[in-house]
């Protein structure tokens, strides 16, 4: 990584290009979310889930396609523990017993010669889903509010707080937009469930960590280089922390990519969210949070 030892990249003067890219991605994501709505899993909508153990490994994709027509909706079908165990989750509104009957009769027809047994079955009420949806929304809002207050106390400057929160909202909204548009395209489930909410909160933490490191260097350089103008000083701070940012992002991406490839169907949605979050978090630290602090500082100085 010697190339990053003494970098001199002009991040700040490229901020208008970054604003354009972020604006297009952010507004497109908002439009997709408003038009299509968020794609919730049964944790939020309510439904039934079953675990079946088969006598031999089965294809989760073929099972999902086979069960879609009888159930009336595409179910979540994932491996559960071993290649022979499968978790089937559906938001079909029929009773748990009726849904299980439909699934079992379909399995008997579609998988001749393969035996199976039902290991567990559960029903998730819509009321529980509504409470979980409300709790998830509140957790994200509270996290952002606390982060705003934390940054304000730590740096004693509201421009840093607003820059950090704007970067977090930028990352979460674009990730939600990507999930919404890809849900019907990719072979694995991107429905929003408890795992995905955990992934979003992890994205918030990762993006914030990157942003705070840059902000710390801006504060240090503003003390050490008092005579330097604010724009070149912010740019110097971004270059000073670039090596740390890139190395951290690459190593984190390596880990979550391994999780995505080898973690099984159950973890694909979570690890996919983390991959997007790492990329967006790194980008927003360099091209959203710090440039926004610069813009807000310029406006504040003009007002004064």
ABEGO torsion letter per residue (X at the ends): XAAAABBBBBAAAAAAAAAAAAAAAAAAAAAAAAAAEBBBBAAAAEEBBBBBBBABBBBAAAAAAAAAAAAGBBBBBBBBGBAABBBBBBABABBAAAAAAAAAAAAAAABBGBBBBBABBBBBBAAAAAAAAAAAAAAAAAAAAAAAAAAAAAAGBAAAAAAAAAAAAAAAAAAAAAAAAAAAABABBABBBAAAAAAAAAAAAAAAAAAAAAAAAAAAAAAABAABBAAAAAAAAAAAAAAAAAAAAAAAAAAAAAAAAAAEAAAAAAAAAAAAAAAAAAAAAAAAAAAAAAAAAAAAAAAX
